[in-house]
Structures are given as structure tokens and as C-alpha cells.
């Protein structure tokens, strides 16, 4: 009997200990939850269920964005020597001067250099995002022993190069990139909340207009206006309920538990010649790209770059560079 009681007691404590282990705090996850909640509305911390209510969605989305960050190709070393050897670099930059301008004249790069201790030549990593587009051109083509002119061709061009997530290590850039992806997801949650707020504001305005018209309406119009006002008030009550802070967690779940529906990466393979003209397999260099499709549904070709710190560019250098590009 004593043995049974002892076993039961041990079973109770073992069960309790296991339960405590399951709900043990996770400081890293709770810090991520706090960052997510602050981005949406800090008042959510007072709405009940914080931080437990948000842990599952945040953990799921953060695992997803970290996986995306690992999939971004690179790092690709950017310098003049690499430009002559790497077809990927030649595809995304029209000339060494162009990538030099993208690196040195980038506001993101200059801001980073001003805020961090870097010597010229320090190793830096960053993500580059750019728009890839195709356009029809007329060129010439060698077919056998003859040269054909006025041949319709497709040129692949890259523009709007943007540097982000600059760090002094690849791991640092990928970590920042994971949070940039998370911020993109949170932006979609914020957009929905702003749309709900705008809808409520429009209904508030409509209610005021209907009440003003109702006060001065003749008896024949009052019934119609009253019915419209009742419908508006019902819609306004529903809109107000949707903006209850306790509903915000549901909006987060809708995005963070299904992040692949809101942000994804897609691989693309193109065959390009040295002039950036699309060719068939075997007639051009095989180049792999990764496109990010996010909240605006437009594609950004992205890659990690590795370069040496260019140093802070003076205002004189900036003006000279701008003037040079204007003269081209």
C-alpha cells in the first residue's frame, strides 16, 4: 500500500514537472513576440493573453522567414575582377561603374558606414533587390555563315537596385533579412487594420451626414433615411467590433500561420548571352535568379552581396557622380 502511494506521489510530481517544462518560458521567443506586438499595437499587451496568445503564430512565421533567409542565393562577391568573370554580376549590372554607384552612392550603405566603425576594405554583406524586366529589341544574329540584321530579340534588364540589411558578416545579414521578411508579413496585418479603421471612419462620416439629412427631411423622406441610417449603424457596430484589440490576434494568425500565402520566393533560370539577350538552352549562359513576391505582388530579384567597405562618400563626390550620370 505504501509502495502504491509512493508511486502515485512520484507520478504526480513527474506529471507536474513535465507540465512545467512544457510551459517553460522561452526568452528568445518572448522577445520576438514583444517585437511583433509592438509593431502592430503596443496596447495589445494589455488586451489579455499576452504573450502566450501570440507565441504559436510568431514562432511559426519566424521559422518560415528564417528558412527564406537561408534560401537567398549568395553571397556574391562584387568587385571589378569578379565583374569580368561572373556572368551573374554582368547580368544584374550593366557595367562596373553601375555596381560601384549602387554600392558607394547607396544611402543605406552611407548610413551604415556613418553608424559603424569600418575601415576602407572592411568586409561587408548586404541584400540587393532589383526589378527584372524583359523588353523587345532589334538586333543582329549570326546564323551559320550569314549575319541577319533586324532580328527581334528579348533583352533582360535590371533596375532600381536597392541595398538593405547591411552587416559585417553573412550570418548578420541573413538574421536581419529574416526580420525584414517578418516585417513584410506584419505590414500586411497593419494594412488590414488600417483598412478597417478607414472603413469605420467612412461609416462614421456617413452616419453624421444621414442624421443631418434626417433632421431636415420632410415626412416622405424620413422613412427612407431612417432605414438607411439603421443599416449604417449596424455596419458601424460591426466595424467597431472588428477593431476590438482582442480581434487583432486573429488578424495576426491569418497571416503568420500561413506566411507562404503572403510572402514567398521563386526560382527562375534564364539563358543569357553577354549582352543580356535571352537565348535558348545551350546558346547562352545558364543563370539562376531568386524572386521575392511579397505584399505588392510584384517581383524583386534578390541576392546576397559581399564587398569591401567603400568608405563614406563626401557630398562633393556625390555631386560629381550625379553630374557624371546626367552627362551620359
N, C-alpha and C positions, 0 to 999 in steps of 0.2 A: 504493500500500500504506500509506504513511504517512497519506494522507488517510482511508483506511478506519479505521485505528487511531485517528486523531484523532476521527472521527465516533463511533466506538464508545465512546471515552473520554467524549466530551461527552454521549452518550446515557446512559451510566452515571451521571454526575453529575446530569444532568437528572432521571433516574428517582429517584435518591436524594433530591434536593431536593424533588421532588413528594411523595415518601413522607413526608418530614419535615414538609412542610406539612400533610398530612392528619392527622397525629397531634400537631400543634402544640397546646400547652396552651391551654385556654380558662379564664382565671381566674374569670370570672363563673359559668360552668357548674360548675367545680370547687367554688366556694363554695356553689352550690346543692346539689351532691351531698353536701358535708360537712354542710350543714344537714339534709338528708333523712336521711342515715345517723345523725346524732346523735339525731334524733327517734325512730328505730326502735331502735337499739342501737349506741352508740359502739364497741363491740368489733368491729363489722363492719370497721373499718379494719384490723384485724389478721387478718381471715379470708381474705385473698387476693383479688387482683383489684381492689383499691380504688386509685384512684377509677374506673378505666376501665370496670369491670363495670357501673357504675350510670349512666354518662353518657347512654346512649341513652334509658333509661326516664325519667330525671329531665328531660332536655331535652324529650321528647315531652309529658310531663304538664305541665311548666311552660308550654309553648307553649299547651296547651289551657286551663289555668287563667287565663292572661293574656288569652286570647280571651274567656273567660267574663266576666272582669272588665270588658272593654270593652263587653260586651253589657248590663250592668246599666244600667237607664234612669236618667236624671238627668244632672246634679244638679238637684233641685227646690228652689227657694228656699222656706224656711219662715219666715214672719212673719205678723203679723195681717192685713196688707194682702193678702198672697198668699192667705190663707185665704178671703177674700171673693171672689177672682177665679178660683182654680184648683180645678176640680171634683175633681182627683186628691187634693189635700190634704184637701178636705172629706170625701172618701170614706174616707180612711185614719185621719183624726182626727175624733172626734165634736164637738170644739169647740177654739177657740184655747187654752183652758186646758189641754186634754189634751196638745196638742203642746208647750206650754210646760213642762208637767210632765215629758214624755218627754225633753225636751232638758235642762232645768235640773237636774232631780232624778235624772237618769241617773247611776249610779255610774261608768259608763265616761267620761262627759263630765267629771264632777268629778275623776276620777283623771287624765284628760288635762290638765285645767287646772292641777292641782297640780304636774304634772311638766313643764309647758311655760310659757314666758313668753308670756302672752296678755293683751292689754288688752280691756276690755269693748268689744265691737264688732268685734274681730278676725274675719276671715273663716275659717270652719271648714267642713270637709266630713266626711261620715260615711255609712256604710251603715246603713239601718234595715231590720230584718227583723221581720215580724209574721205572726201567724196570721190567715188569712182563712177565715171560715166563713159558711155560709148557714143561716138559721133561718126557719121558718114563722111568720108573724104574721097578725093580723087587722086590717085597716084599711078605709079607705073609698076609693072611686074614683068619679071623675066620668065618666059615660058619656053623651055627648050633653048634654041639658039636665037630666039627673037625676043624683042622687048615690046611689050604692049603698054601704050600710054592711055590715059583717061580711064583707068580701071577703078571701079567702085570698091572701096575698102572700108574697113571699120577700125578706127583708132580708139585706143583705150587711154583715157586721160584721168589724172588725179589732181584735185584742187582742195582748197580750204584746209590745208594741213594744220592740225591743232595738237599741241603738246599738252599732256596732263600727267598727273601722278608721278612727278619727278622725285627721284630718291637716289641715294648713293649706293644702292645695291638692288639687284634684281628682286630679291625677296621683299624689300621695302616697297618697290613699285607694284609688285603683284598684290601685296597686302592692301595698299591704297586703292588699287584697281578693284578689288573685291568690294570695298566700301563704296566706291563710285558706282558700281553696279547696284548695290543695295540702295544708294541714294536715288538712282533712276527708278527703282521699284517704288520707293517711298514717294517720289514725285507724282506717280500715278495715283497713289492714295490721296495725296494732297489735292490733286486736280479734281478728284471726285468730290471731296469735301467742299472745295471752292465752288463747284458747280451746284451743289446742294444749297450752299449759302446764297448763291446768286438767284437760284430758283425761289428761295424763301423771300429774298428781298423783292423780287418781281411780284410775288403774291402779296406781300405787304403793301406795295405801291398800288396794286390793282384793288385791294380791299379799300384803301383810302379813297381811291377815285370812285368806286361804286357807292360808298357811304355818302360821299359828297353829292353824287348824282341822285341818290335816293332821297336825300333831304329836300331837294328842289323839284323832284319829279311830280308829274300830275298822277292822279289815281290810276289811269290806264297803264302807265309805265312802271308803277311801283311793284306790281306783282312780278313782272319780268325781271326787274332789277333785283328784287329780294331773292328770287330763285337763283340768279347768277351770283349774288353775294353769298348765299348759303353754300353753293358749290365751291366758291373761292375760300370760304372759311374752313370747309372740310379739307381742301387741298393744303391750306396753310397749317392746319393741325397735323396733317401727315408729314409735311415738310419739316415742321418743328420737331416732331418725334424722330425723324431721320438724323437730326443734328444733335440729338441727345448724346453726350460724351460716351455713354455706355455702348452706343452703336458703332463707335469708331473702331473698336476692336474687331468687329465683324468686317469692316472695310479693309482693315489690315490683313485679316485672314484670307479674304478673297484674292488678294494679290500675293502675299508672302507664302501661302500654302500652295499656290500654283504659279510660281515665278516664271516657268518656261512659257506660259501663255502671254507674258508681258515683256520678256527680255530673253533674247536667245542669240546664239552665234551660229553662223552657217558658213561652211567651207565652200570655196569656189576655186576652180582650176582653169587657167587661161593659157593659151599658147600664143606668145607674142614674139615678134622679131625685135631687133634693136631699135626700131623706130616706133615701137609701141603699136604696131599693126597686128590685129588678130589673124592668126594663121590656123590651119588645120593641124591636128596631131602629127608631129614629125617634121613640120615645116617651120616651127617656132620653138622657142624655149618654154618649157613647162614651168609655170609659176603658180604657186599656191597662195591664195588670199583667204582671210577670215573676215567675214562681215558681221557687224553687230546690228541687230534690228531691235530697236527699243520703242520708247513711248511715242515717238513721232512717226513710227513705221517706215522711216527712211533708213537706208543702209549706210553705215560707216565702215569702211575698210580699216582694220586696226592691226597694229603690230607693236611689239616692244622694241625700242631702240636703245643702243648702247653707244655712248660717245664720250669724248673728253670735254671737260668743262671749258667753254669758250671765254669765260671771264665776263665781267659786267661791261656792257657796251655803253659808251658815252652818248650824250644827246647829239653831239656833232656827228659821230659815226652813224647814228640813226638817220639824221637828216641827209647825210651823204648817200646812205643806202637807199633811202626813199627817192632821192633825186635821180640816182642811177637807174632805178627801176622805171621811173617816169620817162626817162630818155630812151628806154628800149622800145 
